[in-house]
């Protein structure tokens, strides 16, 4: 052995250099072997799981992905320390680190299995019952909270902590924590209210004030909505429940009301025929239930009709297609019946003849002016007239 090695081959914490090398060698070997096995196993199981429908390979794959190399390194160092003669405090520290790493890794494995199960249940729920998918979000939070609470208590118990006293102390400290995070707790309870009461579920189209969109996710603190413009809108759960929510996904039928106006000059016989003509046009379409068409009243510039029908399918695009077809059919029928749609116009009626006289030459100004003498003028509203306005008689030039 060379002099340099002999110098380091002395007693270091009651261990020789050879013992230290063996301890680190064992720890490194465990980490390398576990890391390589994890990588190879994940690749093989990923290919195998893609060709099968069993859940066992998916569960093993999830557990392997949940394996943390740094936790394996802590366990490996604890195992390697067994080859050394260490002081009691250091040895106790390695034992505690081994216990913590073991329970944390076990918790990660269990949560990977629970998360896989919840993911499968969520996919099935989205296809058949979106309300159940919303409930699974809260269930996942409760499951995670219970799991890590158990892991924490078991870890502390194995470390020699009196768990009973700790739980009693948490009851008093929990009050102070609740007061400090009452806004967060408000959102949490609002989330539970959404899950239980189900005012909306994932996939529903809602309108909240000036915002509208489709529910994407109901979390513990916020609800995320995908708007028609494509951006994501985030609402606080507590604020969302305080607002007035219009849920269009739960619309069974869509009530449609529209009006139309025709000219005042329309003959009474044709006015009487319009409700029946509109009824025939509306009833010619599928997924439509006609309700009524009436001569509603006399507008400022038109004879007004009001039409109401129901879309048996609440789909918005189908409603727009149907309304477009009805509008085009109305244009064709009214053109055939020579019924004109009203639009704002005005007509001036002059009661006496208009006389034009040459105006006197203005001093210092060139050119002629023509003044119109009107005995009396008035304006009356026509069949399509707008608001009337009086016209004062012109003064003689």
C-alpha positions as CSV (number, residue, x, y, z in Angstrom):
1,X,0.0,0.0,0.0
2,X,1.4,3.4,-1.0
3,X,2.2,6.0,1.8
4,X,-0.7,8.2,0.6
5,X,-3.2,5.4,1.1
6,X,-1.6,4.5,4.4
7,X,-2.1,8.0,5.5
8,X,-5.9,7.8,4.7
9,X,-6.1,4.3,6.0
10,X,-6.1,5.4,9.5
11,X,-9.1,5.4,11.8
12,X,-11.8,7.9,10.6
13,X,-14.7,7.8,13.0
14,X,-13.5,4.3,14.0
15,X,-13.6,3.1,10.4
16,X,-10.9,2.4,7.9
17,X,-10.8,3.8,4.4
18,X,-11.7,0.3,3.1
19,X,-14.8,0.3,5.2
20,X,-15.8,3.7,3.9
21,X,-15.3,2.6,0.3
22,X,-17.4,-0.5,0.8
23,X,-20.2,1.5,2.4
24,X,-20.3,4.1,-0.5
25,X,-19.8,1.3,-3.0
26,X,-22.9,-0.5,-1.7
27,X,-25.0,2.7,-1.7
28,X,-23.9,3.6,-5.2
29,X,-24.5,0.1,-6.5
30,X,-28.0,0.1,-5.1
31,X,-28.9,3.4,-6.7
32,X,-27.5,2.5,-10.1
33,X,-29.1,-1.0,-10.1
34,X,-32.5,0.4,-9.1
35,X,-32.3,3.3,-11.5
36,X,-31.4,1.0,-14.5
37,X,-34.1,-1.5,-13.6
38,X,-36.6,1.3,-13.3
39,X,-35.8,2.7,-16.7
40,X,-35.8,-0.7,-18.5
41,X,-38.9,-1.9,-16.8
42,X,-40.8,1.3,-17.7
43,X,-39.9,1.0,-21.3
44,X,-40.9,-2.7,-21.5
45,X,-44.1,-2.2,-19.5
46,X,-45.1,0.8,-21.6
47,X,-44.9,-1.3,-24.8
48,X,-46.7,-4.2,-23.2
49,X,-49.5,-2.1,-21.7
50,X,-50.2,-0.5,-25.1
51,X,-51.1,-3.9,-26.5
52,X,-53.2,-5.2,-23.6
53,X,-56.4,-4.2,-21.8
54,X,-55.5,-5.5,-18.3
55,X,-55.0,-3.1,-15.4
56,X,-52.2,-5.0,-13.7
57,X,-49.5,-3.8,-16.1
58,X,-50.8,-0.3,-15.9
59,X,-50.7,-0.4,-12.1
60,X,-47.1,-1.7,-12.2
61,X,-46.1,1.0,-14.7
62,X,-47.7,3.7,-12.5
63,X,-45.8,2.4,-9.4
64,X,-42.5,2.4,-11.3
65,X,-43.0,6.0,-12.5
66,X,-43.8,7.0,-8.9
67,X,-40.5,5.6,-7.7
68,X,-38.1,8.5,-6.8
69,X,-34.4,7.9,-7.2
70,X,-33.5,10.4,-4.4
71,X,-35.6,8.4,-2.0
72,X,-33.8,5.2,-3.1
73,X,-30.5,7.0,-2.5
74,X,-31.5,7.8,1.1
75,X,-32.4,4.1,1.6
76,X,-29.1,3.1,0.0
77,X,-27.0,5.3,2.2
78,X,-28.8,3.9,5.2
79,X,-28.0,0.4,4.1
80,X,-24.4,1.3,3.4
81,X,-24.0,2.8,6.8
82,X,-24.5,-0.7,8.3
83,X,-20.9,-1.5,7.2
84,X,-19.6,1.4,9.3
85,X,-19.1,1.8,13.0
86,X,-20.7,5.2,13.5
87,X,-21.6,7.2,16.6
88,X,-25.0,6.6,18.0
89,X,-26.4,10.0,17.0
90,X,-25.3,9.6,13.4
91,X,-26.5,6.0,13.3
92,X,-29.9,7.1,14.7
93,X,-30.1,9.8,12.0
94,X,-29.6,7.3,9.3
95,X,-32.3,5.1,10.8
96,X,-34.8,8.0,10.9
97,X,-33.9,9.0,7.3
98,X,-34.5,5.3,6.3
99,X,-37.9,5.3,8.0
100,X,-39.0,8.6,6.5
101,X,-37.9,7.7,2.9
102,X,-39.5,4.2,3.2
103,X,-42.9,5.6,4.3
104,X,-42.8,8.5,1.7
105,X,-42.0,6.1,-1.1
106,X,-44.7,3.7,0.1
107,X,-47.2,6.6,0.1
108,X,-46.2,7.6,-3.5
109,X,-46.8,4.0,-4.6
110,X,-50.2,3.9,-3.0
111,X,-51.2,7.2,-4.4
112,X,-50.1,6.2,-7.9
113,X,-52.5,3.2,-7.7
114,X,-55.4,5.4,-6.3
115,X,-54.8,8.1,-8.9
116,X,-54.9,5.5,-11.7
117,X,-58.1,4.2,-10.4
118,X,-59.6,7.7,-10.1
119,X,-58.4,8.5,-13.6
120,X,-60.2,5.4,-15.1
121,X,-63.3,6.3,-13.2
122,X,-63.2,9.9,-14.4
123,X,-62.9,8.8,-18.0
124,X,-65.9,6.6,-17.7
125,X,-67.9,9.3,-15.9
126,X,-67.1,11.9,-18.5
127,X,-68.6,9.6,-21.1
128,X,-71.8,8.8,-19.2
129,X,-72.2,11.1,-16.2
130,X,-70.3,14.4,-16.1
131,X,-71.7,15.1,-12.7
132,X,-69.8,12.1,-11.3
133,X,-66.7,13.4,-12.9
134,X,-67.0,16.6,-11.0
135,X,-67.4,14.7,-7.8
136,X,-64.3,12.7,-8.4
137,X,-62.2,15.9,-8.1
138,X,-63.3,16.4,-4.5
139,X,-62.9,12.6,-3.9
140,X,-59.3,12.7,-5.1
141,X,-58.5,15.6,-2.7
142,X,-60.1,13.7,0.2
143,X,-58.3,10.5,-0.7
144,X,-54.9,12.3,-0.9
145,X,-55.5,14.1,2.3
146,X,-56.4,10.9,4.2
147,X,-53.5,8.9,2.6
148,X,-50.8,11.4,3.5
149,X,-52.3,12.0,7.0
150,X,-51.9,8.2,7.6
151,X,-48.4,8.2,6.2
152,X,-47.4,11.1,8.4
153,X,-48.9,9.6,11.6
154,X,-47.3,6.2,10.8
155,X,-43.9,7.9,10.2
156,X,-44.1,9.9,13.4
157,X,-45.2,6.8,15.4
158,X,-42.2,4.8,14.1
159,X,-39.9,7.7,14.9
160,X,-41.0,7.5,18.6
161,X,-43.3,10.6,18.6
162,X,-46.4,10.4,20.8
163,X,-49.1,10.6,18.2
164,X,-52.0,10.9,20.6
165,X,-50.6,14.1,22.2
166,X,-49.8,15.5,18.7
167,X,-53.4,15.0,17.6
168,X,-54.7,16.7,20.7
169,X,-52.4,19.7,20.0
170,X,-53.5,19.9,16.4
171,X,-57.1,20.4,17.6
172,X,-56.1,23.7,19.3
173,X,-53.8,24.8,16.6
174,X,-56.4,24.0,13.9
175,X,-58.6,26.9,15.2
176,X,-55.8,29.4,14.6
177,X,-55.0,28.0,11.2
178,X,-58.6,28.1,10.2
179,X,-58.8,31.8,11.1
180,X,-55.7,32.5,9.1
181,X,-56.8,30.8,6.0
182,X,-60.6,31.4,6.1
183,X,-60.7,32.7,2.5
184,X,-59.1,29.5,1.3
185,X,-61.4,27.4,3.5
186,X,-64.3,29.4,2.0
187,X,-63.3,28.4,-1.5
188,X,-62.8,24.8,-0.3
189,X,-66.3,24.6,1.2
190,X,-67.7,26.2,-2.0
191,X,-66.0,23.5,-4.0
192,X,-67.7,20.9,-1.9
193,X,-71.0,22.7,-2.4
194,X,-70.5,22.5,-6.1
195,X,-69.7,18.8,-5.9
196,X,-72.7,18.0,-3.8
197,X,-75.4,20.4,-5.2
198,X,-74.1,20.2,-8.8
199,X,-75.3,23.6,-10.1
200,X,-73.0,22.7,-13.1
201,X,-70.7,19.9,-14.0
202,X,-67.8,19.5,-16.4
203,X,-68.8,20.1,-20.0
204,X,-71.7,22.5,-19.1
205,X,-72.0,25.8,-21.0
206,X,-72.7,28.6,-18.5
207,X,-73.0,32.3,-18.4
208,X,-71.8,34.2,-15.3
209,X,-72.4,38.0,-15.7
210,X,-70.6,39.1,-18.8
211,X,-68.6,35.9,-19.1
212,X,-69.6,32.7,-20.8
213,X,-67.9,29.4,-21.6
214,X,-67.7,25.6,-21.0
215,X,-66.7,24.2,-17.7
216,X,-63.3,22.5,-17.9
217,X,-62.3,21.8,-14.3
218,X,-63.8,22.3,-10.8
219,X,-60.9,22.5,-8.4
220,X,-60.6,23.0,-4.7
221,X,-60.2,26.8,-4.9
222,X,-61.1,27.8,-8.5
223,X,-63.3,26.7,-11.4
224,X,-61.9,27.0,-14.9
225,X,-64.0,27.9,-17.9
226,X,-63.0,27.8,-21.6
227,X,-64.6,30.9,-23.2
228,X,-65.9,31.1,-26.8
229,X,-62.9,33.1,-27.7
230,X,-60.6,30.3,-26.7
231,X,-59.1,31.9,-23.5
232,X,-59.4,30.3,-20.1
233,X,-61.4,32.2,-17.4
234,X,-60.7,31.3,-13.8
235,X,-63.4,31.9,-11.1
236,X,-63.0,31.7,-7.4
237,X,-65.4,29.0,-6.2
238,X,-66.8,31.3,-3.5
239,X,-67.4,34.2,-5.9
240,X,-68.9,31.8,-8.5
241,X,-71.6,30.6,-6.1
242,X,-72.5,34.1,-5.1
243,X,-73.2,35.0,-8.8
244,X,-76.3,34.2,-10.9
245,X,-75.4,31.3,-13.1
246,X,-77.3,30.5,-16.4
247,X,-76.7,26.8,-17.3
248,X,-77.5,26.3,-21.0
249,X,-76.4,22.7,-21.0
250,X,-79.5,21.7,-19.0
251,X,-81.8,23.4,-21.5
252,X,-84.2,20.8,-22.7
253,X,-86.0,22.9,-25.3
254,X,-85.1,26.4,-26.7
255,X,-87.9,29.0,-26.9
256,X,-87.5,31.3,-29.9
257,X,-89.3,34.6,-30.2
258,X,-88.9,37.0,-33.2
259,X,-90.8,39.9,-34.7
260,X,-91.3,41.2,-38.1
261,X,-93.0,44.3,-39.5
262,X,-94.8,45.0,-42.8
263,X,-95.9,48.2,-44.5
264,X,-98.9,50.1,-43.4
265,X,-100.1,50.1,-47.0
266,X,-100.4,46.3,-46.9
267,X,-104.0,45.3,-47.8
268,X,-106.0,44.0,-44.8
269,X,-106.7,40.7,-46.6
270,X,-102.9,40.0,-46.8
271,X,-102.4,41.1,-43.2
272,X,-104.9,38.5,-42.2
273,X,-103.0,35.8,-44.1
274,X,-99.6,36.5,-42.6
275,X,-100.0,34.5,-39.4
276,X,-101.1,31.4,-41.3
277,X,-98.2,31.8,-43.8
278,X,-95.7,32.1,-41.0
279,X,-97.2,29.0,-39.3
280,X,-96.8,27.0,-42.4
281,X,-93.2,28.1,-42.8
282,X,-92.2,27.2,-39.3
283,X,-94.0,23.9,-39.2
284,X,-92.2,22.8,-42.3
285,X,-89.0,22.4,-40.4
286,X,-88.0,19.4,-38.3
287,X,-87.2,19.6,-34.6
288,X,-89.6,22.6,-34.3
289,X,-92.9,23.0,-32.4
290,X,-94.9,26.0,-33.5
291,X,-96.6,27.9,-30.7
292,X,-98.1,31.1,-32.1
293,X,-98.0,34.0,-34.6
294,X,-100.0,37.1,-34.0
295,X,-100.6,40.6,-35.3
296,X,-99.1,42.2,-32.2
297,X,-99.7,45.9,-32.7
298,X,-99.1,49.1,-34.6
299,X,-95.5,50.2,-34.6
300,X,-94.1,53.6,-35.4
301,X,-93.3,52.5,-38.9
302,X,-94.8,49.1,-39.3
303,X,-97.6,46.6,-38.6
304,X,-95.8,44.4,-36.1
305,X,-96.2,40.6,-35.9
306,X,-94.8,38.4,-33.1
307,X,-93.8,34.7,-33.7
308,X,-93.0,32.1,-31.1
309,X,-91.8,28.6,-31.6
310,X,-89.8,25.9,-29.7
311,X,-86.6,24.1,-30.8
312,X,-87.0,20.5,-29.6
313,X,-83.2,20.2,-29.7
314,X,-81.5,23.0,-27.7
315,X,-78.3,22.9,-29.8
316,X,-77.4,26.5,-30.7
317,X,-76.0,25.8,-34.1
318,X,-79.2,23.9,-35.1
319,X,-81.3,26.8,-33.8
320,X,-79.4,29.3,-36.0
321,X,-79.6,27.1,-39.0
322,X,-83.4,26.8,-38.5
323,X,-83.9,30.5,-38.0
324,X,-81.9,31.2,-41.1
325,X,-84.1,28.9,-43.1
326,X,-87.3,30.5,-41.7
327,X,-86.0,34.0,-42.6
328,X,-85.2,33.0,-46.1
329,X,-88.6,31.3,-46.5
330,X,-90.3,34.5,-45.3
331,X,-88.5,36.6,-47.9
332,X,-89.6,34.2,-50.7
333,X,-93.2,34.1,-49.5
334,X,-93.6,37.8,-48.9
335,X,-92.1,38.5,-52.3
336,X,-94.6,36.2,-53.9
337,X,-97.5,37.7,-52.0
338,X,-96.2,41.2,-52.7
339,X,-96.0,42.1,-49.1
340,X,-93.2,44.6,-48.2
341,X,-91.2,44.7,-45.1
342,X,-91.3,48.0,-43.3
343,X,-88.3,50.3,-43.0
344,X,-88.0,53.9,-41.7
345,X,-89.0,56.5,-44.3
346,X,-90.9,59.9,-44.2
347,X,-93.1,61.8,-46.6
348,X,-93.7,65.5,-46.6
349,X,-97.2,66.7,-47.6
350,X,-97.4,70.4,-48.8
351,X,-100.9,71.8,-48.3
352,X,-100.6,74.9,-50.6
353,X,-98.8,75.5,-53.9
354,X,-95.2,76.6,-53.8
355,X,-94.3,80.0,-55.5
356,X,-90.7,81.0,-56.3
357,X,-89.8,84.7,-56.6
358,X,-86.5,86.4,-57.5
359,X,-84.9,87.7,-54.3
360,X,-83.7,91.3,-54.1
361,X,-80.0,92.0,-54.8
362,X,-78.3,92.1,-51.5
363,X,-76.1,95.1,-50.9
364,X,-72.4,94.4,-51.3
365,X,-73.0,90.8,-52.2
366,X,-73.0,89.3,-55.6
367,X,-75.3,86.6,-57.0
368,X,-79.0,86.0,-56.8
369,X,-81.0,84.4,-54.0
370,X,-84.1,82.5,-54.5
371,X,-86.6,82.4,-51.6
372,X,-89.4,79.9,-51.5
373,X,-92.7,81.2,-50.3
374,X,-94.9,78.5,-48.9
375,X,-98.4,79.3,-47.7
376,X,-98.3,76.5,-45.1
377,X,-96.5,73.2,-44.8
378,X,-97.0,70.3,-42.5
379,X,-95.6,66.9,-42.2
380,X,-97.5,63.7,-41.6
381,X,-96.2,60.3,-40.7
382,X,-96.6,57.7,-43.5
383,X,-97.1,54.0,-43.3
384,X,-93.4,53.7,-42.8
385,X,-92.8,57.1,-41.4
386,X,-90.3,58.1,-38.7
387,X,-90.9,60.6,-35.8
388,X,-92.7,63.7,-37.2
389,X,-91.2,67.2,-37.1
390,X,-93.1,70.5,-37.7
391,X,-91.9,72.8,-40.4
392,X,-92.5,76.6,-40.0
393,X,-93.8,78.6,-42.9
394,X,-91.1,80.5,-44.8
395,X,-91.1,84.3,-44.6
396,X,-91.5,86.3,-47.8
397,X,-88.3,87.3,-49.4
